[in-house]
Amino acid sequence: MRAMTYRGPFRVRVEDKPEPEILHPNDAIVRVTRAAICGSDIHLYHGLMPDLRIGTTFGHEFIGVVEEVGPNVDNLKTGDKVLVPFNICCGTCYFCSRGLYGNCHNTNANATAAGAIYGYSHTCGGYDGGQAEYVRVPFANFGPEKIPEGISDDDALMLTDACPTGYHAAQMADINEGDTVLIFGAGPVGIFAARSAWLMGAGRVIVTDHLDYRLDFVSRYGPAEVINFTHLKDPILYFKKITEYIGADAAIDAVGADASGSIYQSLLGFKLKAQAGNAVALHWAINSVRKGGTVVVIGAYGPPMNLIPLGSLFNKGLTVRGNQCPVKRQLPRLYEHVRNGLIKPGEIITHRFPLEDIAEGYRVFTSKLDNCIKPVVIPDRAAA
Amino acid sequence: MHENDHDGRWTTEAPPMRDTSLNPHHSTENVPGDYRQVRGWGVDLHHRPMFPRELKSDVTTARGEVRDWQVPQEKIHNSIEHPNLTPVFGTSCPPKGLSGKMRDYAYRYSEGTNRHWMTLLFADRVDMLESLVTGVLTGKPDNWPAEKAWGTRLREVDPARRVRFMAAGAAIVGAAALAVMVSRAMADWDD
């Protein structure tokens, strides 16, 4: 089959790989009909995730058609159209039984610090991802869901990660009626977090980024107040100033390890690899939230360590929450929101590439070319 | 006695407030004045899938009940923080070469150690160098311009940046050519 493969930082190509096989009775094989490139794939593309081996196929946002099922999979059959949540989870371990599907203990042999994710390095389990023609789906008796009536393919694709993750971020922010929510990053997750913050009852939603075209989009889609932080001499001071010098009630870091805005952090994180990427968004979030407020980490970071102001976190009495989104817990409510038109996930898709042109897709997305917000790749066999 | 006249030591008048105005680039144009007018506002105020965060469970073991276990067909690195190998695991890219030996070493240490993570990061770079060589030996050499999609970048960037990029390239090529010419001239001079 044809599959995207990682060749080193900033380099990917499509090559022939063996088709996946059933390796466990709870497995299924899914023929991918479309896959998205996620903002967190950029961290992989830049080589920031440890144990990212040459030849890995990325892709944790995908939908497809069931081609084959193992003997224990009785909820799906060949030919079913499914959306596959990005978490690989068993549904029965200590953590899954408590609803923490992003923290499954039975699927990631390589690490306990992270759950298993399709195509997200060996630190996240060493599974190949969905930017390919076929993919192995472990615990298919629990993870994937048939795409329900009234949910389009584009909506379903965004419901595998980006949309539930933004929705989850807004929930972790513990928003009370009328709260001010400050969101760092106007990428797909930041956009969905802004939309979701209103559903949770926010009184003010402010999004900051350095890309005007993304801010324009979220200002309409959220809606949201928007400000390009490159116009601000001191962003933290500005966010204090516009919140009556109190600070936002909640701040959401929807950027993660690939942030811009601090030469010092970039030098340590990108050039010297002395920390897990650039943590400037989290740094700003901690400093601009109010005392007693909540900081949400939904942008992805690698496990080693990052420089953040722990003294301020302590002295301000902050609550910090983060987690990989347990997608399956969000889906029933999100299906309702999509059907009622309160969230339109597919609207953020801006680009489509054939799988064979995936290097171009990564380049356009990571370099923020052509006003790209969300690129989708479509394998040749999608329509087979 | 006037209430503000305490030998100038205190007053009931607050100091002037600092500016709280919005930056001219701060846009609020698409947000309604009354936040309750935002479409869907508050529908999840008391209806959130993640509350409570953890569901009740009587599972007390790390694995829960597992019936079937995937059997390794190649080397699988298993975190020493796990009680045993997980029931399923990924089989992408088994360890190989020097980078594989480095990964073997890294997985001898727990996830709380820098030795674990930094060795893995370093192994990733070694893996890349090894793969450059094996790519050539197996007839599938790396094609950096295509894999980095340089053409796309050149095509998509704004014209001013493209001109600067091409000018920089021309300058580098020109400098190299000049260096070659100078060195040849100096060699001729020596002769």
Interface residues (C-beta under 8 A of the other chain):
Chain A: R7 G8 P9 F10 R11 V12 R13 E15 L23 H24 P25 N26 D27 G47 P50 D51 L52 R53 I54 G55 T56 T57 N72 I88 C90 T92 C93 Y94 C96 S97 R98 G99 L100 H105 N106 T107 N108 A109 N110 A111 T112 A113 A116 H122 T123 G125 G126 Y127 D128 P138 F139 H168 Q171 M172 E177 G178 S196 W198 L199 M200 G201 A202 G203 R204 V205 L215 S219 R220 G222 P223 A224 E225 V226 I227 N228 H231 L232 Y238 K241 I242 E244 Y245 K273 G302 P303 P304 M305 P326 R329 Q330 P332 R333 H337 N340 L342 I343 A359 E360 Y362 R363 V364 S367 L369 D370
Chain B: R18 D19 T20 L22 N23 H25 H26 S27 T28 E29 N30 V31 P32 Y35 V38 R39 G40 W41 G42 V43 D44 L45 H47 R48 P49 M50 F51 R53 E54 L55 K56 S57 D58 V59 T60 T61 A62 R63 G64 E65 V66 R67 D68 W69 Q70 I76 H77 N78 S79 E81 H82 L85 T86 P87 V88 F89 G90 T91 S92 C93 P95 S99 R103 A106 Y107 E111 N114 W117 M118 L120 L121 A123 D124 R125 D127 M128 E130 S131 L132 K140 D142 N143 W144 A146 E147 K148 A149 T152 R153 E156 V157
